Amino acid sequence: MRENAWISIFVIYCLIAVFWSDIPFVAAKRWFKTLGHPVMALIILTDPNPLGAFRTIMKRCAYILLPLSVLFIKYLPQYGRGFDEWTGSAVNRGINLNKNELGYVCLVFGLFFIWNFLNQPSSAERRRPSERTISAFFLVIDLWLLYKASSATAAVALFVGSFCILLLQLPKLRARDLRIVVVLALVAAAVVELSFNVDAPLISLLGRNETLTDRTAVWHDALSLSNSPIFGTGFESFWSGKRLELLWAKWWWHPNQAHDGYIETYLNLGFVGVAALLGMILATFLKITRRINGPDTFARFRMGFLFAVVVYNFTEATFKGVALVWTIFNLIAIDPPEVAQESVPMSADQMEELSDEVEEREFGTTIEA
């Protein structure tokens, strides 16, 4: 908690917000569910080899989710395809519940395989020519699925995150330079938008209308029902009771989120919750910049995913619930303390595995310190 003060503040405030919820028991259960995000992230980050653990779990999940989504879309359409709740048009969802879920699955694994392709693992694995080939192969599958999902938000977020990862590959880029670039980019974007109103043509270029498929209307209706701007309606409590009945009476497709992570946070936690969320994002950015110039290549993925998730949550609410994007955000935001670990005697099997690994490394090269 000392190492991650803003995350601790946000989690504790969410717990406190349970007490003024209309449905405190349900809200408490939802809070315990979301507590699984930092717990799962810490299981990976406190591994003796956290980078290897991260690579392992991401690859194993991708090996299941991506090929099965292709299988369902191409050969099991009764499961892998459906109809959009908003427009009624045919959509592809793979093994997910809807096309937006397929979109953010492609976002997460697309960023991972781009980073993994550019930043090879340990020296022993780097000698395996299959590592980079596998990353390229699954990246092609991922991009095909993203095309089939037709998720403009995920596509834009993947572009932003990938551009950030590629930018951080530059050897002479310093942390101070990165902060300056980000500040200048934000100022330039604000000036261009206020001067020329470029969001409308950009949205049209992505094949969407100015209402973002009725999202802006849902934002207006939801905000009009919010009667607690400072503290919100309670943790994960806005979409319930009378408010939910009124919104479902108007919208036949029955929305259960604001489709904007920042508005969703405001509805449930008020301005205090939004301030805590923005503080957590800013603190994560500053923590990552301190590691950019070091040997930690994971910092490049962390920064790329941070920018991607900030963009993604403008039209999708994943700063909530058990969304995959929220899980990965906890993974990149948490800095575990460096604790000296006690030496544990090796078993005979472990000694044999270590001996085999040493022999493999000696084959054609010298053992590294």
C-alpha positions as CSV (number, residue, x, y, z in Angstrom):
1,M,0.0,0.0,0.0
2,R,2.9,2.3,0.6
3,E,4.3,1.6,-2.8
4,N,1.0,2.2,-4.5
5,A,-0.7,5.0,-2.5
6,W,-3.2,6.2,-5.2
7,I,-4.4,2.6,-6.0
8,S,-4.9,2.1,-2.2
9,I,-6.8,5.4,-2.0
10,F,-9.1,4.4,-4.9
11,V,-9.8,0.9,-3.5
12,I,-10.5,2.2,0.0
13,Y,-12.8,4.9,-1.3
14,C,-14.7,2.4,-3.4
15,L,-15.2,0.4,-0.2
16,I,-16.4,3.4,1.7
17,A,-18.8,4.2,-1.1
18,V,-20.6,0.9,-0.5
19,F,-22.1,2.5,2.6
20,W,-24.2,5.1,0.8
21,S,-25.3,2.8,-2.0
22,D,-29.0,1.9,-2.5
23,I,-28.0,-1.7,-2.6
24,P,-25.2,-2.0,0.0
25,F,-25.1,-5.8,0.2
26,V,-24.9,-6.2,-3.6
27,A,-22.3,-3.3,-3.8
28,A,-20.2,-5.0,-1.2
29,K,-20.2,-8.3,-3.1
30,R,-19.2,-6.4,-6.3
31,W,-16.4,-4.7,-4.3
32,F,-15.0,-8.1,-3.3
33,K,-15.1,-9.2,-6.9
34,T,-13.1,-6.2,-8.1
35,L,-10.6,-6.8,-5.3
36,G,-9.6,-9.8,-7.4
37,H,-7.9,-7.4,-9.9
38,P,-5.0,-6.3,-7.6
39,V,-4.8,-9.7,-6.0
40,M,-4.3,-11.4,-9.4
41,A,-1.9,-8.8,-10.5
42,L,0.2,-9.3,-7.4
43,I,0.3,-13.1,-7.9
44,I,2.1,-12.4,-11.2
45,L,4.2,-9.4,-10.0
46,T,5.5,-11.2,-6.8
47,D,6.6,-14.3,-8.8
48,P,10.4,-14.9,-8.5
49,N,10.5,-14.1,-12.3
50,P,7.6,-11.6,-12.8
51,L,8.4,-10.8,-16.4
52,G,8.5,-14.5,-17.3
53,A,5.3,-15.1,-15.4
54,F,3.6,-12.2,-17.3
55,R,4.7,-13.6,-20.6
56,T,3.6,-17.1,-19.8
57,I,0.1,-16.2,-18.7
58,M,-0.5,-13.8,-21.6
59,K,0.7,-16.4,-24.2
60,R,-1.3,-19.2,-22.7
61,C,-4.5,-17.1,-22.6
62,A,-3.9,-15.9,-26.2
63,Y,-3.3,-19.5,-27.4
64,I,-6.8,-20.3,-26.3
65,L,-8.8,-17.2,-26.9
66,L,-7.6,-16.1,-30.3
67,P,-7.7,-19.5,-32.3
68,L,-11.0,-20.4,-30.7
69,S,-12.5,-17.1,-31.7
70,V,-11.4,-17.7,-35.3
71,L,-12.9,-21.2,-35.1
72,F,-16.2,-19.9,-33.8
73,I,-16.5,-17.1,-36.4
74,K,-15.6,-19.2,-39.4
75,Y,-17.0,-22.6,-38.6
76,L,-19.4,-22.3,-35.7
77,P,-21.3,-19.1,-36.6
78,Q,-24.2,-20.1,-34.3
79,Y,-21.9,-19.3,-31.4
80,G,-19.3,-16.9,-32.9
81,R,-21.6,-14.5,-34.7
82,G,-24.7,-12.6,-33.7
83,F,-26.6,-9.3,-34.2
84,D,-25.8,-5.9,-32.8
85,E,-28.1,-4.8,-30.1
86,W,-28.0,-1.2,-31.2
87,T,-28.2,-1.4,-35.0
88,G,-29.4,-4.9,-35.7
89,S,-26.6,-5.6,-38.1
90,A,-24.6,-8.8,-38.2
91,V,-21.5,-8.9,-35.9
92,N,-18.7,-11.2,-35.0
93,R,-18.0,-11.9,-31.4
94,G,-15.8,-15.1,-31.4
95,I,-16.0,-16.9,-28.0
96,N,-16.9,-13.6,-26.3
97,L,-20.4,-12.3,-25.3
98,N,-20.3,-9.4,-27.9
99,K,-18.1,-7.6,-30.4
100,N,-16.9,-5.1,-27.9
101,E,-15.5,-7.8,-25.7
102,L,-13.8,-9.3,-28.7
103,G,-12.4,-5.9,-29.5
104,Y,-10.7,-5.4,-26.1
105,V,-9.4,-8.9,-26.1
106,C,-7.7,-8.1,-29.4
107,L,-6.5,-4.8,-27.9
108,V,-4.8,-6.5,-24.9
109,F,-3.1,-9.3,-26.9
110,G,-2.3,-7.1,-29.9
111,L,-0.3,-4.8,-27.6
112,F,1.3,-7.8,-25.9
113,F,2.5,-9.5,-29.1
114,I,3.8,-6.2,-30.6
115,W,5.8,-5.6,-27.4
116,N,6.9,-9.3,-27.2
117,F,8.1,-9.2,-30.9
118,L,10.2,-6.1,-30.3
119,N,11.5,-7.0,-26.9
120,Q,12.7,-10.6,-26.7
121,P,12.8,-12.6,-23.5
122,S,15.9,-13.8,-21.6
123,S,19.0,-14.8,-23.4
124,A,18.2,-18.5,-23.4
125,E,14.8,-17.9,-25.1
126,R,16.2,-15.3,-27.5
127,R,18.2,-18.1,-29.2
128,R,15.0,-19.8,-30.1
129,P,14.0,-18.6,-33.5
130,S,10.3,-19.6,-32.9
131,E,9.7,-16.9,-30.2
132,R,9.5,-13.9,-32.6
133,T,7.8,-16.0,-35.3
134,I,5.1,-17.1,-32.9
135,S,4.5,-13.4,-31.9
136,A,4.2,-12.4,-35.5
137,F,1.8,-15.3,-36.3
138,F,-0.5,-14.5,-33.4
139,L,-0.4,-10.8,-34.1
140,V,-1.7,-11.5,-37.6
141,I,-4.6,-13.6,-36.1
142,D,-5.2,-10.8,-33.6
143,L,-5.5,-8.1,-36.3
144,W,-7.8,-10.3,-38.4
145,L,-10.1,-10.7,-35.4
146,L,-10.0,-7.0,-34.7
147,Y,-11.0,-6.3,-38.3
148,K,-13.9,-8.8,-37.9
149,A,-15.0,-7.3,-34.6
150,S,-15.3,-3.9,-36.3
151,S,-14.5,-2.2,-33.0
152,A,-13.4,1.3,-33.8
153,T,-12.5,2.1,-30.2
154,A,-10.3,-0.9,-29.8
155,A,-8.6,-0.2,-33.2
156,V,-7.8,3.4,-32.2
157,A,-6.6,2.4,-28.8
158,L,-4.3,-0.3,-30.3
159,F,-2.9,2.2,-32.7
160,V,-2.1,4.7,-29.9
161,G,-0.6,2.0,-27.6
162,S,1.5,0.5,-30.5
163,F,2.8,3.9,-31.5
164,C,3.8,4.5,-27.9
165,I,5.7,1.2,-27.7
166,L,7.5,1.9,-31.0
167,L,8.4,5.4,-29.8
168,L,9.9,4.0,-26.6
169,Q,12.1,1.7,-28.6
170,L,14.2,4.7,-29.5
171,P,17.4,4.4,-27.5
172,K,17.9,8.1,-26.8
173,L,14.4,8.9,-25.5
174,R,14.7,10.0,-21.9
175,A,12.0,10.1,-19.3
176,R,12.0,13.9,-19.2
177,D,11.6,14.0,-23.0
178,L,8.6,11.7,-22.8
179,R,6.9,13.9,-20.2
180,I,7.5,17.0,-22.4
181,V,6.1,15.1,-25.5
182,V,3.0,14.1,-23.6
183,V,2.3,17.6,-22.3
184,L,2.8,19.2,-25.7
185,A,0.6,16.5,-27.4
186,L,-2.2,17.2,-24.9
187,V,-2.0,21.0,-25.4
188,A,-1.9,20.6,-29.2
189,A,-4.9,18.3,-29.2
190,A,-6.9,20.7,-27.1
191,V,-6.0,23.7,-29.2
192,V,-6.8,21.9,-32.5
193,E,-10.1,20.6,-31.2
194,L,-11.2,23.9,-29.8
195,S,-10.1,25.7,-33.0
196,F,-11.2,23.4,-35.8
197,N,-13.6,20.8,-34.1
198,V,-11.8,17.8,-35.7
199,D,-13.6,15.2,-33.7
200,A,-16.5,15.0,-36.1
201,P,-14.5,14.2,-39.2
202,L,-12.4,11.7,-37.3
203,I,-15.4,9.9,-36.1
204,S,-16.8,9.8,-39.6
205,L,-13.5,8.5,-40.8
206,L,-13.9,5.5,-38.4
207,G,-17.3,4.7,-39.8
208,R,-19.3,6.1,-36.8
209,N,-21.8,8.9,-36.5
210,E,-21.4,11.9,-34.2
211,T,-23.6,10.3,-31.5
212,L,-21.1,7.4,-31.3
213,T,-24.0,5.0,-31.9
214,D,-26.3,6.7,-29.4
215,R,-23.6,6.8,-26.7
216,T,-23.9,10.6,-26.3
217,A,-27.7,10.3,-25.8
218,V,-27.1,7.6,-23.1
219,W,-24.6,9.9,-21.4
220,H,-27.1,12.7,-21.3
221,D,-29.9,10.5,-19.9
222,A,-27.6,8.9,-17.3
223,L,-26.1,12.2,-16.1
224,S,-29.6,13.7,-15.8
225,L,-30.4,11.0,-13.3
226,S,-27.3,11.5,-11.2
227,N,-28.3,13.4,-8.0
228,S,-25.0,13.1,-6.1
229,P,-22.2,14.9,-8.0
230,I,-19.7,14.9,-5.1
231,F,-19.7,11.3,-3.9
232,G,-21.8,9.5,-6.5
233,T,-24.6,7.0,-6.0
234,G,-22.4,4.4,-4.4
235,F,-19.9,1.8,-5.6
236,E,-21.3,0.0,-8.7
237,S,-24.8,1.1,-7.8
238,F,-26.0,3.6,-10.4
239,W,-27.4,1.0,-12.8
240,S,-30.0,-0.4,-10.4
241,G,-33.5,0.4,-9.0
242,K,-35.6,3.2,-10.4
243,R,-32.8,4.7,-12.5
244,L,-32.3,1.4,-14.4
245,E,-36.1,1.1,-15.0
246,L,-36.3,4.6,-16.4
247,L,-33.3,4.0,-18.8
248,W,-34.5,0.6,-19.9
249,A,-38.0,2.0,-20.6
250,K,-36.4,4.5,-23.0
251,W,-33.7,2.3,-24.5
252,W,-34.9,-1.0,-25.9
253,W,-31.4,-2.5,-25.9
254,H,-31.2,-2.1,-22.1
255,P,-27.8,-0.4,-21.4
256,N,-26.1,-1.5,-18.2
257,Q,-23.1,0.9,-18.3
258,A,-22.4,4.4,-19.5
259,H,-20.0,3.3,-22.3
260,D,-17.5,5.8,-20.9
261,G,-15.2,4.9,-18.1
262,Y,-14.9,8.4,-16.7
263,I,-18.7,9.1,-16.8
264,E,-19.2,5.6,-15.3
265,T,-16.8,6.5,-12.4
266,Y,-18.6,9.8,-11.9
267,L,-22.0,8.2,-11.7
268,N,-21.0,5.7,-9.1
269,L,-18.3,7.6,-7.2
270,G,-18.8,11.3,-8.0
271,F,-16.1,13.9,-8.5
272,V,-14.1,12.4,-5.6
273,G,-13.9,9.1,-7.4
274,V,-13.0,10.7,-10.7
275,A,-10.2,12.6,-9.0
276,A,-8.9,9.4,-7.4
277,L,-9.0,7.6,-10.8
278,L,-7.1,10.5,-12.5
279,G,-4.6,10.5,-9.6
280,M,-4.1,6.8,-10.1
281,I,-3.5,7.2,-13.8
282,L,-1.1,10.1,-13.3
283,A,0.8,8.3,-10.6
284,T,1.1,5.2,-12.9
285,F,2.5,7.4,-15.7
286,L,5.1,8.9,-13.4
287,K,6.1,5.5,-12.0
288,I,6.6,4.1,-15.5
289,T,8.6,7.1,-16.7
290,R,11.2,6.4,-13.9
291,R,11.8,3.0,-15.4
292,I,11.9,3.9,-19.1
293,N,15.7,4.5,-19.3
294,G,16.6,1.3,-17.4
295,P,16.9,-2.3,-18.5
296,D,13.2,-3.0,-17.7
297,T,11.6,-3.6,-21.1
298,F,8.3,-4.3,-19.4
299,A,8.0,-0.5,-18.9
300,R,7.5,-0.1,-22.6
301,F,4.4,-2.4,-22.5
302,R,3.2,-0.6,-19.4
303,M,3.3,2.8,-21.0
304,G,1.8,1.7,-24.2
305,F,-1.1,0.0,-22.4
306,L,-1.6,3.0,-20.2
307,F,-2.2,5.3,-23.1
308,A,-4.3,2.7,-24.9
309,V,-6.6,2.2,-21.8
310,V,-7.0,6.0,-21.3
311,V,-8.2,6.3,-24.9
312,Y,-10.3,3.1,-24.8
313,N,-12.3,4.3,-21.8
314,F,-13.7,7.4,-23.7
315,T,-16.3,5.2,-25.4
316,E,-16.2,2.0,-23.2
317,A,-16.5,1.7,-19.5
318,T,-13.8,-0.8,-18.4
319,F,-12.7,1.0,-15.2
320,K,-15.3,-1.2,-13.5
321,G,-16.4,-4.7,-12.8
322,V,-14.3,-7.7,-13.9
323,A,-13.3,-6.4,-17.3
324,L,-10.0,-7.8,-18.7
325,V,-8.8,-4.3,-19.4
326,W,-9.2,-3.4,-15.7
327,T,-7.2,-6.5,-14.7
328,I,-4.3,-5.5,-17.0
329,F,-4.4,-1.9,-15.8
330,N,-3.8,-3.2,-12.2
331,L,-0.9,-5.3,-13.6
332,I,0.8,-2.2,-15.1
333,A,-0.1,0.2,-12.3
334,I,1.1,-1.8,-9.3
335,D,4.8,-1.6,-8.2
336,P,5.4,-4.5,-5.7
337,P,8.0,-3.8,-3.0
338,E,11.3,-5.5,-3.4
339,V,11.5,-7.9,-0.5
340,A,14.5,-10.1,0.1
341,Q,13.4,-13.7,-0.3
342,E,14.6,-16.5,1.9
343,S,16.6,-19.2,0.2
344,V,14.7,-22.4,-0.2
345,P,16.5,-25.7,-0.7
346,M,16.0,-27.3,-4.1
347,S,14.4,-30.7,-4.6
348,A,16.1,-33.4,-6.7
349,D,13.8,-32.6,-9.6
350,Q,14.6,-28.9,-9.5
351,M,18.3,-29.7,-9.3
352,E,17.9,-31.9,-12.4
353,E,16.0,-29.2,-14.3
354,L,18.7,-26.7,-13.4
355,S,21.4,-29.0,-14.6
356,D,19.6,-29.6,-17.9
357,E,19.2,-25.8,-18.3
358,V,22.9,-25.2,-17.7
359,E,23.9,-27.9,-20.2
360,E,21.6,-26.3,-22.8
361,R,23.2,-23.0,-22.2
362,E,26.7,-24.4,-22.5
363,F,25.8,-25.9,-25.9
364,G,27.3,-23.4,-28.4
365,T,27.8,-20.5,-25.9
366,T,29.3,-19.6,-22.6
367,I,27.3,-19.5,-19.4
368,E,26.2,-15.9,-18.5
369,A,26.7,-14.7,-15.0
